[in-house]
Amino acid sequence: MTMTSEQRSWSIICKKTYYMTTSLISNSCKAIALLAGQTIEVAMLAFEYGKNLGIVTAPILFAMEEFPQLRAIVDQGFDKPENVDILATKHAELAAQSRRALVHLTQRVIIRNK
């Protein structure tokens, strides 16, 4: 199965976003956890937190794929703060979920080490 030009463009955009911003933030979060002596499990949760926090361009594209009605918002541009808020909410929620899991796991590690 060959990819359409739209699929190739989508793939390039996702990779570019990951390599530019997301990888920097996600790997920084993971490194901090490892340098702090946390387990691999905690480090991977930190990585996921950073990944969801660091995604910039891709959330808009992912959201449009999942919710086609958002195309109208994108077509209007981002002059309206509420449009930006709609598109940012999904990944903010994912980052918050990762953070809660990271805090929970860290607390379990502390309790186990006592």
C-alpha positions as CSV (number, residue, x, y, z in Angstrom):
1,M,0.0,0.0,0.0
2,T,1.5,3.3,-1.0
3,M,1.0,6.5,0.9
4,T,-0.8,9.5,-0.6
5,S,1.0,12.9,-0.7
6,E,-1.3,14.0,2.2
7,Q,-0.2,11.0,4.3
8,R,3.5,11.7,3.4
9,S,3.1,15.3,4.4
10,W,1.4,14.3,7.7
11,S,4.2,11.9,8.4
12,I,6.9,14.6,7.8
13,I,5.1,17.1,10.0
14,C,4.8,14.7,12.9
15,K,8.4,13.7,12.7
16,K,9.6,17.3,12.4
17,T,7.5,18.3,15.4
18,Y,8.8,15.3,17.5
19,Y,12.4,15.9,16.6
20,M,12.4,19.6,17.2
21,T,10.4,20.2,20.4
22,T,8.8,17.1,21.8
23,S,12.0,15.1,21.9
24,L,13.9,17.8,23.7
25,I,11.2,18.2,26.4
26,S,10.4,14.5,26.8
27,N,14.0,13.4,26.9
28,S,14.9,16.2,29.4
29,C,12.1,15.0,31.7
30,K,13.3,11.4,31.4
31,A,16.9,12.5,32.1
32,I,15.9,14.5,35.2
33,A,14.1,11.4,36.6
34,L,17.1,9.2,35.9
35,L,19.6,11.7,37.4
36,A,17.4,11.9,40.5
37,G,17.8,8.1,40.9
38,Q,14.3,7.2,39.9
39,T,13.4,3.8,38.4
40,I,13.0,3.2,34.7
41,E,9.2,3.1,35.2
42,V,9.2,6.6,36.7
43,A,11.6,7.8,34.0
44,M,9.3,6.6,31.3
45,L,6.3,8.3,33.0
46,A,8.4,11.5,33.0
47,F,9.1,11.0,29.3
48,E,5.4,10.6,28.6
49,Y,4.6,13.7,30.6
50,G,7.3,15.7,28.6
51,K,6.1,14.3,25.3
52,N,2.5,15.5,25.9
53,L,3.8,18.8,27.2
54,G,6.2,19.3,24.4
55,I,4.0,18.6,21.3
56,V,3.4,21.9,19.5
57,T,2.2,21.5,15.9
58,A,1.0,17.9,16.0
59,P,-1.9,18.3,18.4
60,I,-3.7,20.4,16.0
61,L,-3.3,17.9,13.2
62,F,-4.1,14.9,15.5
63,A,-7.2,16.7,16.8
64,M,-8.4,17.5,13.3
65,E,-8.0,13.8,12.4
66,E,-9.9,12.7,15.4
67,F,-12.5,15.6,15.4
68,P,-13.0,16.7,11.7
69,Q,-15.3,19.5,12.9
70,L,-12.1,21.3,14.2
71,R,-11.1,22.0,10.6
72,A,-13.4,25.0,10.7
73,I,-11.6,26.4,13.7
74,V,-8.2,25.9,12.1
75,D,-9.4,27.5,8.9
76,Q,-10.5,30.6,11.0
77,G,-7.0,30.9,12.3
78,F,-5.8,31.3,15.8
79,D,-6.7,35.0,16.4
80,K,-9.4,33.9,18.8
81,P,-8.0,32.6,22.1
82,E,-10.8,30.2,22.5
83,N,-9.7,28.4,19.3
84,V,-6.3,27.8,20.7
85,D,-7.8,26.6,24.0
86,I,-9.9,24.0,22.3
87,L,-6.9,22.5,20.5
88,A,-4.6,22.7,23.5
89,T,-7.0,21.0,25.9
90,K,-6.5,17.5,24.8
91,H,-2.7,17.4,25.2
92,A,-2.9,19.4,28.4
93,E,-5.2,16.7,29.8
94,L,-2.8,14.0,28.6
95,A,0.1,15.7,30.3
96,A,-1.9,16.1,33.5
97,Q,-2.7,12.3,33.4
98,S,1.0,11.5,33.0
99,R,1.9,13.8,35.8
100,R,-0.7,12.2,38.2
101,A,0.7,8.8,37.3
102,L,4.2,10.0,37.9
103,V,3.3,11.4,41.3
104,H,1.5,8.2,42.2
105,L,4.3,6.0,41.2
106,T,6.9,8.2,42.9
107,Q,4.8,8.0,46.2
108,R,4.7,4.2,45.8
109,V,8.5,4.1,45.4
110,I,9.0,6.2,48.6
111,I,6.6,4.0,50.6
112,R,8.4,0.8,49.4
113,N,11.8,2.2,50.3
114,K,10.9,2.9,54.0
